Amino acid sequence: MTESLPAVSRTAIGVAALRAYESRRPDRLFDDPYAAAFFEAGRSALPGTSPEGPQAGLGAMFYPQVVIRTRFYDDYLLGAGCAQVVLLAAGLDTRAFRLAWPDGTRLFELDLPEVLAFKDEVLGRHGAEPACARVVVPADLREDWAAALREAGFDPAVPTAWLAEGLLMYLTPEEAERLLTTVGELAAPGSRIAFEHRPGTPPGSLIARAKAAAGGKHVTDLWRGGLGGRAPQWLAAHGWEPSTVTRAELAAAYGRPSDDDATAGGFVTAVR
């Protein structure tokens, strides 16, 4: 089945391996009980990767970022206070299954059809049951995904917590703006959104190191830059009230060491 997955989703299998390792730690920042199952089902697409620990190379390089990112977004979604949640490019994370959602939460997962088919096949084999009303919406986020979301039962009058985890980097600036404009059109007052934010790419940044790393080309060739460092300004100009936080600040709050890139990378959240 992994042969049918797009390259960007094979990267998600590598992320699942890192989440599986974190979930085994006694001091884990989150617990993803299905991450190892995704990795095992897709490991043929990533020879040399292991869930037993972050290996040298890209795995070790991205491990701190993936772990901090996962925990931060978990907290963001549960703290948003929204009964409606939309995960844009939901990938292989299992928040619908592993988080303690309030009663009445409805969560929409959007991603490419082949990604969602792979995900549901693995979850089905392990008898996974969602902890909320989970709605799967196969869609290409570069096309008219809003219509598919509405048809699946999304209510644009209800305040919604939106998440675009690990997505915008794979979009051109024009595609990122179009995606976020559509989100704004669907977002009722009180809605929230979160995604990664990087003000710049100094020579020692994670992006720069990944591009120079052996084997990094298959990942970095897919990057298109998204909004770059202007995400807060763009959001503020389009009806949102943004705020930012660095990974260094979050690492300190979570009791984890801060990697060299942590002050350059971080996240933006915004309220409609």
C-alpha positions, 0 to 999 in steps of 0.5 A: 500500500505504501507504493501508492502514497505520495512522497510527502506522506512517506515523510509522515511515516518517518514522523510517525517513527519519531512519535513512536519513540517519544511515546515509549519514553517514561517522560514522554510529552504525549502518547500516540499508541498507533504511531508505531503501527503506522511506521511498521505498515509503511517502513518499506518506504523508508529503509533505515528508519527505526522507531527504537530511537531517533537515528543519525541524520534527518531523524535525529535532526527533526526529532526535537521539532516533531516532539515539541510541535506535537505537544504544542498542537495537542494543547492548542486544540484541547484548549481552544474550547471549540466544538468543531475541529478541522485538521488540514493535511491530517496525515498520520497523527491520531488526535481524534483517537488519543486525545480526551475530547469534550463531549460533542466535539466533531473533528474533520480530517482532510487529506489526500484520498490515498493517505486517509485510506492507508491511515484507516486501514492501519487503524482498522486493523488495530481496532481503533475507536475515535474519542469524538465524532470523526469525519474523514474528508478526502480532498486535495488542499490545493483545489476546492476542498471547502465544498467537500468539507461543507458536504461532510457536515461542516458548519461555518457558523460554529467557531472552529479550531483549525490546524495546519500541521506541517503543511504550509512549507509544502505550498507555494506562497500563492497556494498558502495564501489561497488556503488561508483565505478559504479558511478565513471565509469558513471561520466564524468569529471566535475561531482559531488557527495554528501552524508553524512559523519561521521568521528566517532561515539563518545558516545553521537553521533546521531548514538549512541543515536538512538541505545539506544533510545526506539523504535530505534531498527527498524531503527538501525538494518538496518544500515550497516555503509557504508564507515564509516569515510573514505569517503574523502580518498576513493573518493580522491583515486578514481578520485574525489576531495572531501571536507567536511562540518559539520552540525554545520557549516551549522546550523550557516549559516542557522541561526539554533541552533546546536545540540550536534551531529552537529560537528561529523556529516556532508557531503562530496561533490566531483568533478570528 
